[in-house]
Amino acid sequence: MELQHSITSVATAAPTHTRLALRKKRRIVAALVLLAPGLMSLASDVLHRGHRIAAFDVYHGVTYLGAAVESFLIGSLLLMSASRRRGAFRWALGSLFAIELTAAIGGQHYFFEQYNAYLNTDVSEFASNFRDSIVNQLVADLANYLKVLLPIFVCAIGLLVLARKWVRPTRRQAKVTSVLAPLLLVASLFCPTQHRQYQASLPDILYFNAVGGLIRTNLGLTQQSGQIRPMARHSLPVPPLTPRPSHPRNVLLVLLESVRSDATCIDYDPECRRTEGTNRLFPTRIGLHHLHSLDSSTAITLAVLWSGLQPTEPRERLHNQPLLFDYAKAAGYHTAYLTSQNLLFGNTRLWVKNLGVDRFCSATELDPESDLDMGAPEKALSERVMREFDTLPEPFFAVVQLSNVHYPYLVDEAGPQPFQPASRSKAPDDNYKFFNQYQNAVHQQDWHVKAFLEHLQQLPAGPRTVILYTSDHGEAFREHGNMGHTSSVLEEEIHVPGWIYAPPGTISDDERLAIESKRNLPLTHGDLTQTMLDLLGVHDSTEIQGYLAPTFGRSLLRPGLDESQITLTNCAGVWSCAFENWGALQGWKKVEAREWDTHWRCFDLEADPGEQHDLGERACPELIGFAKAQFRRLPGRVKK
């Protein structure tokens, strides 16, 4: 009997031991399956930027850890809720899981591959027009987008299958997670996370936060709600062109950020310290002392300067008018657009997405942690530009756009700061010190401009390259009560530096005389656009005259001035303004108004460059009539 009892005990114990082993195995596999979504997000992030994550300081390490906890909770709970075996609701939860994982991880991979940074709420809050900002971009690149999403979608389906095999939530667990998981997902759309510069958060959490920003914006709950921002542009086709320049040459446009005319050395002056580097490098440059942008907004300036259109043209035309790059490519030039601007700001990435240039770089490629406003350090841009110039074939048309003088004005503490005393304080009593801080930023930026231009001069292409130099707009320092830019179209915000350096043999004697004759005459960015078309040798091409018909300005290589009436505005079809301000310009006469003004103000810029004396509406009847016809009302007044 004892032997029989022992045998029975062993036989009973064996299945119990096996069941315990199977349960343990199931628990381990189930845990791994539930952790898989968070692990996928973490692995994807480490693959993209592991060295940057390892360099996080304590604060950013903590925010990253918090985002990781959030990521693992959302992924695990959503997958557990979708693993239930009964009820129609499980299909809805399964679909939600697959969509969430595919869009968050796959979508961020797609975005990172293009911009070396993740989609975040700063980007999505500018997407006030969902169709223009999001849908059109994805449709235009749908094949590549789906190619990135497909592997993640397959993984999501695989995890669902595994979860329903190995994860067996109790009825109570299924009910709780079915409610808790979607609620946590929705909460993640609005829960703050570290999204700027370092992006110390997991990609899926940044994605959820960005979606939340888009929702808030389209519901009218953010400052960007209802604002007009650039969308993806598609230039109308330009047929092949036969360039006929007077001399073989390359064309380079150097475009500064927020640099006002009086912050630079326009003509050569051995005593000038403002833009000292370029001042000494190009003593024979031709200065343009009265050059104006038509706005004080970068986005609008790009639209005007690259297309030749006035800023009041319809939004559609501003997004499909051929640009200088299109004409250059059609004429057989190699093209380049190299910038330290952070194109994640304000949908600028969409505006330049379809430029079709041969060489391209932007801030997040130069420095993944670049500032949203100031962009990447110009030293990095300068080094990149030099490398590109080493191999850029001739003839070429290139634009180098800088950004470090955007507020808060990048000043390297280890670099030269000749303007003292300087302060970062914006207090009224410190205004002159704050201006010195700005001037130091301009001074340091100029040394980087000088570095890549000097490098170009030493290359075989240097003596064949015409350089045009200007800024997108100026910067106010309380001259009329404003600080920064986009507040007005007054001189401190739209009087920009300008000069042209044409090495011997790149332009004719008559062309040089024409430019020199305009040193002290009123000019606009439209004149630079026409000049660049002339330098490219396509200005008179019959094939593009239809495109050029609505443009303005006159080539500086030719006698005469553009004497037409020109609109000035910070409220355009590519960028709407925080508050309304606009005006008009014709020669030395300007009219302008801001949102609180009750009448148009008229100025004579030749006699009164500081715009201290309003001449009254009677002094500018024709120009005010033009402004009224263009804008139909004063800024801030309800349209009748």
C-alpha positions as CSV (number, residue, x, y, z in Angstrom):
1,M,0.0,0.0,0.0
2,E,2.8,2.5,0.8
3,L,4.5,1.7,-2.5
4,Q,1.3,2.3,-4.4
5,H,0.7,5.6,-2.5
6,S,4.2,6.8,-3.4
7,I,3.7,6.0,-7.1
8,T,0.3,7.8,-7.1
9,S,1.9,10.8,-5.4
10,V,4.7,11.1,-8.0
11,A,2.2,10.7,-10.8
12,T,0.0,13.5,-9.3
13,A,3.0,15.8,-8.7
14,A,4.5,15.5,-12.2
15,P,1.5,17.2,-14.0
16,T,1.4,19.9,-11.2
17,H,5.1,20.7,-11.8
18,T,4.6,20.8,-15.5
19,R,1.6,23.2,-15.1
20,L,3.6,25.5,-12.9
21,A,6.4,25.6,-15.5
22,L,4.0,26.3,-18.3
23,R,2.4,29.1,-16.2
24,K,5.8,30.6,-15.5
25,K,6.7,30.4,-19.2
26,R,3.4,32.0,-20.1
27,R,3.9,34.8,-17.7
28,I,7.4,35.5,-19.0
29,V,6.3,35.4,-22.6
30,A,3.2,37.5,-21.8
31,A,5.4,40.1,-20.0
32,L,7.8,40.3,-23.0
33,V,4.9,40.7,-25.4
34,L,3.4,43.5,-23.4
35,L,6.7,45.3,-23.0
36,A,7.4,45.0,-26.8
37,P,5.7,48.2,-27.9
38,G,7.7,50.3,-25.5
39,L,10.9,48.4,-26.3
40,M,10.3,49.1,-30.0
41,S,10.0,52.8,-29.4
42,L,13.1,52.8,-27.2
43,A,15.1,50.7,-29.7
44,S,14.1,52.9,-32.6
45,D,15.2,56.0,-30.7
46,V,18.6,54.5,-29.6
47,L,19.2,53.5,-33.2
48,H,18.5,57.0,-34.4
49,R,20.3,59.0,-31.8
50,G,21.8,56.8,-29.1
51,H,24.9,59.0,-28.7
52,R,22.7,62.0,-28.0
53,I,20.6,60.2,-25.4
54,A,23.8,59.1,-23.6
55,A,24.9,62.7,-23.4
56,F,21.7,64.0,-21.7
57,D,22.2,65.8,-18.4
58,V,20.4,64.9,-15.2
59,Y,17.3,67.0,-16.0
60,H,16.9,65.7,-19.5
61,G,17.6,62.2,-18.3
62,V,14.8,62.4,-15.9
63,T,12.3,63.8,-18.5
64,Y,13.4,61.0,-20.8
65,L,12.9,58.4,-18.1
66,G,9.4,59.8,-17.4
67,A,8.5,59.6,-21.1
68,A,9.8,56.0,-21.2
69,V,7.5,55.0,-18.3
70,E,4.6,56.7,-20.2
71,S,5.5,54.9,-23.4
72,F,5.6,51.5,-21.7
73,L,2.4,52.0,-19.9
74,I,0.4,53.1,-23.0
75,G,1.8,50.3,-25.2
76,S,1.4,47.6,-22.6
77,L,-2.1,48.5,-21.4
78,L,-3.4,49.0,-25.0
79,L,-2.0,45.7,-26.1
80,M,-3.5,43.9,-23.0
81,S,-6.9,45.5,-23.6
82,A,-6.7,44.3,-27.3
83,S,-5.7,40.7,-26.2
84,R,-9.2,39.8,-24.9
85,R,-10.7,36.9,-26.7
86,R,-14.4,37.8,-26.7
87,G,-16.6,40.7,-27.6
88,A,-16.7,42.9,-30.7
89,F,-14.9,45.7,-28.8
90,R,-11.6,43.7,-29.0
91,W,-11.5,44.4,-32.7
92,A,-11.8,48.1,-32.1
93,L,-9.1,48.0,-29.5
94,G,-6.8,45.9,-31.7
95,S,-7.2,48.4,-34.6
96,L,-6.4,51.2,-32.2
97,F,-3.3,49.5,-31.1
98,A,-2.1,48.7,-34.6
99,I,-2.8,52.3,-35.8
100,E,-1.2,53.8,-32.7
101,L,2.0,51.8,-32.9
102,T,2.4,52.1,-36.7
103,A,1.7,55.9,-36.8
104,A,3.8,56.8,-33.8
105,I,6.9,54.7,-34.4
106,G,6.7,54.5,-38.2
107,G,5.7,58.1,-38.6
108,Q,8.5,59.4,-36.4
109,H,11.0,57.2,-38.3
110,Y,9.8,58.8,-41.6
111,F,10.1,62.3,-40.1
112,F,13.5,61.7,-38.5
113,E,14.9,60.4,-41.8
114,Q,14.0,63.7,-43.4
115,Y,14.8,66.2,-40.7
116,N,17.2,64.5,-38.3
117,A,14.7,65.4,-35.6
118,Y,11.3,64.1,-34.5
119,L,7.9,65.6,-35.1
120,N,6.9,67.6,-32.1
121,T,4.2,70.0,-30.9
122,D,6.1,73.1,-32.0
123,V,5.8,71.7,-35.6
124,S,2.2,70.6,-35.4
125,E,0.9,73.8,-33.7
126,F,1.9,75.6,-36.9
127,A,-0.2,73.2,-38.9
128,S,-3.4,75.2,-38.5
129,N,-4.5,74.0,-42.0
130,F,-4.5,70.2,-41.7
131,R,-4.9,69.6,-45.3
132,D,-2.1,71.9,-46.5
133,S,0.3,71.1,-43.7
134,I,-0.1,67.3,-43.3
135,V,-2.3,65.6,-45.9
136,N,-0.7,67.2,-48.9
137,Q,2.8,66.4,-47.8
138,L,2.0,62.8,-47.2
139,V,0.2,62.4,-50.4
140,A,3.1,63.9,-52.3
141,D,5.5,61.3,-50.8
142,L,3.0,58.5,-50.2
143,A,5.1,55.6,-51.5
144,N,8.0,56.4,-49.3
145,Y,5.7,57.0,-46.3
146,L,4.0,53.6,-46.7
147,K,7.3,51.9,-47.2
148,V,8.4,53.1,-43.8
149,L,5.1,52.2,-42.1
150,L,4.7,48.7,-43.5
151,P,7.3,46.9,-41.4
152,I,5.9,48.6,-38.2
153,F,2.4,47.6,-39.2
154,V,3.5,44.0,-39.7
155,C,5.1,44.0,-36.2
156,A,1.9,45.5,-34.7
157,I,-0.2,42.7,-36.2
158,G,2.4,40.1,-35.0
159,L,2.2,41.5,-31.5
160,L,-1.6,41.3,-31.5
161,V,-1.4,37.6,-32.6
162,L,1.1,36.8,-29.9
163,A,-0.9,38.7,-27.2
164,R,-4.0,36.8,-27.9
165,K,-2.1,33.6,-27.6
166,W,0.0,34.3,-24.5
167,V,-1.7,37.1,-22.7
168,R,-4.8,36.0,-20.9
169,P,-6.3,38.8,-18.9
170,T,-9.0,38.0,-16.4
171,R,-12.5,39.4,-17.1
172,R,-11.8,42.2,-14.6
173,Q,-8.4,43.0,-16.1
174,A,-10.0,43.1,-19.6
175,K,-12.7,45.5,-18.5
176,V,-10.3,47.8,-16.6
177,T,-7.7,48.0,-19.4
178,S,-10.3,48.4,-22.1
179,V,-11.3,51.7,-20.4
180,L,-7.9,52.7,-18.9
181,A,-5.8,52.2,-22.1
182,P,-7.8,54.6,-24.4
183,L,-8.0,57.2,-21.6
184,L,-4.3,57.1,-21.1
185,L,-3.7,57.4,-24.8
186,V,-5.9,60.4,-25.0
187,A,-4.2,61.9,-21.9
188,S,-0.9,61.5,-23.6
189,L,-2.0,63.9,-26.4
190,F,-2.1,66.7,-23.9
191,C,0.4,65.7,-21.2
192,P,3.5,67.9,-21.5
193,T,6.8,66.4,-22.5
194,Q,10.3,67.8,-23.2
195,H,10.0,68.4,-26.9
196,R,12.3,71.3,-27.8
197,Q,16.0,71.2,-28.8
198,Y,17.1,68.1,-26.9
199,Q,13.7,66.3,-27.5
200,A,14.4,64.3,-24.3
201,S,11.4,62.0,-24.8
202,L,10.6,58.8,-26.6
203,P,9.5,59.2,-30.3
204,D,6.0,57.8,-29.7
205,I,5.4,60.2,-26.8
206,L,6.6,63.1,-28.9
207,Y,4.2,62.0,-31.6
208,F,1.2,61.8,-29.3
209,N,2.1,65.3,-27.9
210,A,2.3,66.6,-31.5
211,V,-1.1,65.2,-32.4
212,G,-2.5,66.9,-29.3
213,G,-0.9,70.2,-30.5
214,L,-2.6,69.8,-33.9
215,I,-5.9,69.1,-32.3
216,R,-5.6,72.1,-29.9
217,T,-4.6,74.3,-32.8
218,N,-7.5,73.3,-35.1
219,L,-9.9,73.7,-32.2
220,G,-8.8,77.3,-31.8
221,L,-7.0,76.7,-28.4
222,T,-3.5,77.8,-29.3
223,Q,-1.9,81.1,-30.4
224,Q,-1.4,79.6,-33.9
225,S,-5.1,78.8,-34.4
226,G,-6.3,80.4,-37.6
227,Q,-2.9,81.6,-38.6
228,I,-1.7,81.2,-42.2
229,R,1.5,79.3,-42.6
230,P,3.4,77.9,-45.7
231,M,2.3,74.7,-47.3
232,A,4.2,72.4,-49.6
233,R,4.8,74.3,-52.8
234,H,4.8,73.0,-56.3
235,S,6.4,75.2,-59.0
236,L,4.7,75.5,-62.3
237,P,6.9,73.9,-65.0
238,V,9.8,75.8,-66.5
239,P,10.9,74.7,-70.0
240,P,14.5,74.2,-70.8
241,L,16.2,77.6,-71.1
242,T,19.3,78.7,-73.0
243,P,21.2,81.1,-70.7
244,R,22.8,84.1,-72.4
245,P,24.8,85.9,-69.7
246,S,27.2,88.7,-70.8
247,H,30.0,86.7,-69.2
248,P,30.3,83.1,-67.8
249,R,29.7,83.2,-64.1
250,N,28.3,81.6,-61.0
251,V,25.8,83.4,-58.8
252,L,25.8,83.2,-54.9
253,L,23.2,84.9,-52.7
254,V,24.1,85.4,-49.1
255,L,21.0,85.9,-47.1
256,L,21.3,87.1,-43.4
257,E,18.7,86.9,-40.7
258,S,17.3,90.0,-38.9
259,V,20.3,92.2,-39.8
260,R,19.4,95.9,-40.3
261,S,21.3,98.1,-42.6
262,D,23.1,100.2,-40.0
263,A,24.4,97.0,-38.3
264,T,26.8,96.3,-41.2
265,C,29.5,97.9,-43.3
266,I,27.9,98.7,-46.6
267,D,30.9,100.3,-48.4
268,Y,34.4,99.5,-47.5
269,D,35.6,101.4,-44.4
270,P,39.0,100.5,-42.8
271,E,37.6,101.7,-39.5
272,C,34.3,99.7,-39.6
273,R,34.0,97.0,-36.9
274,R,30.4,96.0,-37.4
275,T,30.8,93.4,-40.2
276,E,34.6,93.6,-40.0
277,G,35.4,90.3,-41.7
278,T,33.5,90.8,-45.0
279,N,34.4,94.5,-45.0
280,R,38.1,93.7,-45.3
281,L,37.6,90.7,-47.6
282,F,35.7,92.7,-50.3
283,P,37.0,96.3,-50.4
284,T,35.8,96.7,-54.0
285,R,32.3,95.6,-53.4
286,I,29.4,97.9,-54.6
287,G,27.3,99.0,-51.7
288,L,23.5,99.4,-51.9
289,H,22.7,102.0,-49.3
290,H,18.9,102.2,-49.6
291,L,17.8,98.6,-50.1
292,H,14.5,97.5,-48.7
293,S,12.7,94.2,-48.0
294,L,8.9,94.4,-48.4
295,D,8.2,92.9,-45.0
296,S,9.9,91.9,-41.8
297,S,9.1,88.2,-41.9
298,T,11.5,85.6,-43.1
299,A,8.8,83.5,-44.8
300,I,7.4,86.4,-46.8
301,T,10.9,87.6,-47.8
302,L,11.7,84.1,-49.2
303,A,8.5,84.2,-51.2
304,V,9.2,87.7,-52.6
305,L,13.0,87.4,-53.1
306,W,12.9,84.0,-54.7
307,S,9.8,84.5,-56.9
308,G,9.9,88.2,-57.7
309,L,6.2,88.5,-56.7
310,Q,4.8,91.2,-54.4
311,P,3.6,89.8,-51.0
312,T,0.0,90.6,-51.7
313,E,-0.3,88.0,-54.5
314,P,-2.8,85.2,-53.8
315,R,-1.7,82.3,-51.6
316,E,-1.9,79.8,-54.5
317,R,0.3,81.9,-56.7
318,L,2.9,82.3,-54.0
319,H,3.0,78.6,-53.7
320,N,3.3,77.7,-57.4
321,Q,5.2,80.6,-59.0
322,P,8.6,79.3,-60.3
323,L,11.5,80.4,-58.2
324,L,15.1,81.4,-59.0
325,F,16.1,77.8,-58.4
326,D,13.7,76.6,-61.0
327,Y,14.9,79.0,-63.6
328,A,18.6,78.2,-62.8
329,K,18.0,74.4,-63.1
330,A,16.1,74.9,-66.4
331,A,19.2,76.9,-67.7
332,G,21.6,74.1,-66.7
333,Y,23.0,75.5,-63.5
334,H,23.8,73.3,-60.5
335,T,21.8,74.5,-57.5
336,A,22.4,74.6,-53.8
337,Y,20.4,75.8,-50.8
338,L,22.4,75.6,-47.5
339,T,21.0,77.1,-44.4
340,S,21.4,77.1,-40.6
341,Q,17.7,77.9,-40.3
342,N,15.7,75.4,-38.3
343,L,13.1,74.4,-40.9
344,L,10.8,72.9,-38.3
345,F,9.7,76.4,-37.4
346,G,6.5,77.5,-39.0
347,N,6.2,74.9,-41.7
348,T,9.2,76.2,-43.5
349,R,10.2,72.6,-44.1
350,L,7.1,72.4,-46.4
351,W,8.0,75.5,-48.3
352,V,11.5,74.2,-49.2
353,K,10.6,70.6,-49.5
354,N,10.2,70.6,-53.3
355,L,13.0,73.1,-54.3
356,G,14.7,70.3,-56.2
357,V,18.2,71.6,-55.5
358,D,21.3,69.5,-56.1
359,R,22.8,70.3,-52.7
360,F,20.8,70.9,-49.5
361,C,21.3,71.1,-45.8
362,S,19.5,72.8,-42.8
363,A,19.9,73.2,-39.1
364,T,18.8,69.8,-37.8
365,E,21.3,68.2,-40.2
366,L,24.1,70.5,-39.0
367,D,23.1,70.1,-35.3
368,P,20.2,67.9,-34.3
369,E,19.7,69.9,-31.1
370,S,19.7,73.3,-32.9
371,D,17.6,76.0,-31.4
372,L,14.1,76.5,-33.0
373,D,14.6,80.3,-33.4
374,M,18.3,80.7,-33.9
375,G,19.0,77.5,-35.8
376,A,22.3,75.7,-35.8
377,P,25.6,77.4,-35.0
378,E,26.9,79.3,-38.0
379,K,30.4,77.7,-37.6
380,A,28.8,74.4,-38.5
381,L,27.1,76.0,-41.5
382,S,30.3,77.7,-42.6
383,E,32.2,74.4,-42.5
384,R,29.5,72.6,-44.5
385,V,29.3,75.4,-47.1
386,M,33.1,75.1,-47.6
387,R,32.9,71.4,-48.2
388,E,30.0,71.8,-50.7
389,F,31.9,74.6,-52.6
390,D,34.8,72.2,-52.9
391,T,32.8,69.9,-55.1
392,L,29.9,72.0,-56.5
393,P,30.2,71.9,-60.3
394,E,30.1,75.1,-62.3
395,P,28.1,77.0,-63.4
396,F,26.1,77.1,-60.1
397,F,23.4,79.1,-58.4
398,A,23.6,78.9,-54.6
399,V,21.8,80.4,-51.7
400,V,23.4,80.4,-48.2
401,Q,20.9,81.5,-45.6
402,L,22.0,82.3,-42.0
403,S,19.9,82.5,-38.8
404,N,21.9,83.1,-35.7
405,V,21.0,86.8,-35.4
406,H,17.4,85.9,-34.8
407,Y,16.3,86.7,-31.2
408,P,17.7,85.9,-28.7
409,Y,20.9,86.5,-30.8
410,L,23.6,83.9,-30.6
411,V,26.8,85.2,-29.1
412,D,29.7,82.9,-28.4
413,E,31.1,83.9,-25.0
414,A,34.5,82.8,-26.1
415,G,34.3,84.8,-29.3
416,P,35.0,88.5,-30.1
417,Q,32.5,91.0,-28.5
418,P,33.8,94.4,-29.5
419,F,30.5,96.2,-28.7
420,Q,30.4,97.0,-24.9
421,P,28.7,97.3,-22.5
422,A,26.4,94.5,-23.7
423,S,23.5,92.8,-21.9
424,R,20.8,90.3,-22.6
425,S,18.3,92.4,-20.7
426,K,15.4,93.8,-22.7
427,A,14.6,96.4,-20.1
428,P,14.1,99.9,-21.6
429,D,17.0,101.3,-19.6
430,D,19.2,98.7,-21.0
431,N,18.2,99.2,-24.6
432,Y,21.6,100.4,-25.9
433,K,23.3,97.4,-24.1
434,F,20.8,95.0,-25.7
435,F,21.6,96.6,-29.1
436,N,25.3,96.0,-28.4
437,Q,24.5,92.3,-27.7
438,Y,22.7,92.2,-31.0
439,Q,25.6,93.9,-32.7
440,N,28.0,91.4,-31.2
441,A,25.9,88.6,-32.7
442,V,26.1,90.3,-36.1
443,H,29.8,90.7,-35.7
444,Q,30.4,87.1,-34.9
445,Q,28.1,85.9,-37.7
446,D,30.1,87.9,-40.1
447,W,33.3,86.1,-39.3
448,H,31.7,82.8,-40.3
449,V,30.4,84.5,-43.5
450,K,33.9,85.7,-44.2
451,A,35.3,82.2,-43.6
452,F,33.3,80.5,-46.3
453,L,33.5,83.4,-48.8
454,E,37.3,83.6,-48.4
455,H,37.4,79.8,-49.0
456,L,35.4,80.3,-52.1
457,Q,37.8,83.0,-53.3
458,Q,40.6,80.6,-53.1
459,L,38.9,78.0,-55.3
460,P,39.0,78.0,-59.1
461,A,35.3,79.0,-59.1
462,G,35.9,82.1,-56.9
463,P,37.0,84.5,-59.6
464,R,33.9,83.5,-61.6
465,T,31.3,84.0,-58.8
466,V,29.2,87.1,-58.4
467,I,28.1,87.5,-54.7
468,L,24.9,89.3,-53.7
469,Y,24.6,90.1,-50.0
470,T,21.5,91.1,-48.1
471,S,19.2,90.3,-45.1
472,D,15.7,89.0,-45.0
473,H,14.6,91.9,-42.8
474,G,15.8,94.2,-40.1
475,E,15.2,94.4,-36.3
476,A,13.6,97.1,-34.2
477,F,15.0,98.4,-30.9
478,R,12.2,100.7,-29.7
479,E,12.7,103.3,-32.5
480,H,9.0,103.5,-32.8
481,G,8.0,101.6,-29.7
482,N,8.6,98.1,-31.2
483,M,11.0,95.4,-30.4
484,G,12.1,92.6,-32.8
485,H,10.4,92.2,-36.2
486,T,7.0,91.7,-37.8
487,S,5.6,94.6,-35.8
488,S,5.7,97.1,-38.7
489,V,7.1,98.0,-42.1
490,L,9.0,101.0,-40.6
491,E,12.7,101.5,-41.6
492,E,14.3,99.7,-38.7
493,E,12.5,96.5,-39.8
494,I,12.8,96.7,-43.6
495,H,15.9,98.8,-44.4
496,V,18.3,96.0,-45.0
497,P,22.0,95.8,-46.0
498,G,23.0,95.2,-49.5
499,W,26.1,94.9,-51.7
500,I,27.3,93.1,-54.8
501,Y,30.8,91.8,-55.4
502,A,31.5,91.0,-59.1
503,P,35.1,89.9,-59.7
504,P,36.8,91.3,-62.8
505,G,35.5,89.5,-65.9
506,T,32.2,88.5,-64.5
507,I,30.1,91.5,-65.6
508,S,30.6,94.0,-68.4
509,D,31.8,97.5,-67.9
510,D,28.3,98.8,-68.7
511,E,26.7,96.4,-66.1
512,R,29.2,97.6,-63.5
513,L,28.5,101.2,-64.2
514,A,24.7,100.5,-64.0
515,I,25.1,98.9,-60.5
516,E,27.4,101.7,-59.3
517,S,25.0,104.4,-60.4
518,K,22.4,103.0,-58.0
519,R,24.6,103.0,-54.8
520,N,22.5,105.7,-53.2
521,L,19.1,105.2,-54.9
522,P,16.0,103.6,-53.4
523,L,16.0,99.8,-54.2
524,T,14.0,96.7,-53.1
525,H,14.5,93.0,-53.0
526,G,12.6,92.9,-56.2
527,D,15.5,94.6,-57.9
528,L,17.8,91.8,-56.5
529,T,15.5,89.2,-57.9
530,Q,15.6,90.7,-61.4
531,T,19.4,91.1,-61.1
532,M,19.9,87.5,-60.3
533,L,17.7,86.5,-63.3
534,D,19.9,88.7,-65.4
535,L,23.1,87.3,-63.9
536,L,21.8,83.8,-64.8
537,G,21.3,85.0,-68.3
538,V,17.6,84.1,-68.4
539,H,16.0,87.5,-67.8
540,D,15.0,88.0,-71.4
541,S,14.1,84.3,-72.2
542,T,10.8,84.4,-74.1
543,E,9.8,81.0,-72.6
544,I,9.3,82.6,-69.1
545,Q,8.0,86.0,-69.8
546,G,4.5,84.9,-68.8
547,Y,5.8,84.0,-65.4
548,L,7.8,87.2,-65.1
549,A,4.9,89.5,-66.1
550,P,3.5,89.8,-62.5
551,T,6.9,90.3,-60.9
552,F,8.4,93.7,-60.0
553,G,11.8,95.3,-59.8
554,R,14.4,96.2,-62.4
555,S,17.8,94.5,-62.9
556,L,20.6,96.5,-61.4
557,L,22.7,95.5,-64.4
558,R,20.6,97.8,-66.6
559,P,20.0,101.6,-66.6
560,G,17.0,103.0,-64.9
561,L,14.9,102.2,-61.8
562,D,11.7,100.5,-61.0
563,E,9.4,103.4,-60.3
564,S,6.2,101.3,-59.7
565,Q,4.2,101.4,-56.5
566,I,5.0,98.4,-54.3
567,T,3.1,96.9,-51.4
568,L,4.6,96.4,-48.0
569,T,3.1,93.9,-45.5
570,N,3.7,91.4,-42.8
571,C,0.3,89.8,-43.5
572,A,0.6,87.6,-46.6
573,G,-0.6,84.3,-48.1
574,V,2.4,82.5,-46.8
575,W,2.4,84.0,-43.3
576,S,-0.2,85.8,-41.3
577,C,0.7,88.4,-38.7
578,A,0.2,88.6,-35.0
579,F,-1.4,92.0,-35.6
580,E,-2.0,93.8,-38.8
581,N,0.5,96.3,-40.4
582,W,1.1,97.3,-44.0
583,G,1.8,100.1,-46.4
584,A,3.3,101.0,-49.8
585,L,6.5,102.2,-51.2
586,Q,7.4,104.2,-54.4
587,G,10.9,105.6,-54.7
588,W,11.6,107.7,-51.6
589,K,8.0,108.0,-50.5
590,K,6.5,105.5,-48.1
591,V,3.0,105.2,-46.5
592,E,2.4,102.8,-43.6
593,A,-0.1,102.0,-40.9
594,R,-0.3,99.7,-37.9
595,E,-3.3,98.2,-36.2
596,W,-3.9,101.1,-33.8
597,D,-3.5,103.8,-36.4
598,T,-6.5,105.9,-37.5
599,H,-4.9,107.1,-40.7
600,W,-2.1,106.4,-43.2
601,R,1.2,108.0,-42.3
602,C,3.4,109.4,-45.1
603,F,7.2,109.7,-45.0
604,D,9.9,111.0,-47.3
605,L,12.8,108.6,-46.7
606,E,15.4,110.7,-48.4
607,A,14.8,113.8,-46.2
608,D,13.7,111.8,-43.1
609,P,15.3,108.4,-43.0
610,G,14.4,107.9,-39.4
611,E,10.6,108.5,-40.1
612,Q,10.2,111.1,-37.4
613,H,7.9,113.4,-39.3
614,D,4.6,112.3,-40.7
615,L,3.9,114.4,-43.7
616,G,0.2,113.7,-43.6
617,E,-2.1,112.0,-46.1
618,R,-2.1,115.0,-48.4
619,A,1.6,114.6,-49.1
620,C,1.1,111.1,-50.6
621,P,-2.3,111.0,-52.3
622,E,-1.4,108.6,-55.1
623,L,0.5,106.2,-52.9
624,I,-2.3,106.2,-50.3
625,G,-4.8,105.6,-53.1
626,F,-2.7,102.6,-54.2
627,A,-2.5,101.3,-50.7
628,K,-6.3,101.6,-50.2
629,A,-6.9,99.8,-53.5
630,Q,-4.6,96.9,-52.5
631,F,-5.6,96.5,-48.8
632,R,-9.1,98.0,-48.9
633,R,-8.9,99.2,-45.3
634,L,-6.6,100.4,-42.6
635,P,-4.9,97.7,-40.5
636,G,-7.2,96.6,-37.6
637,R,-10.3,98.0,-39.2
638,V,-13.2,95.7,-40.1
639,K,-13.5,95.3,-43.9
640,K,-16.6,97.1,-45.2
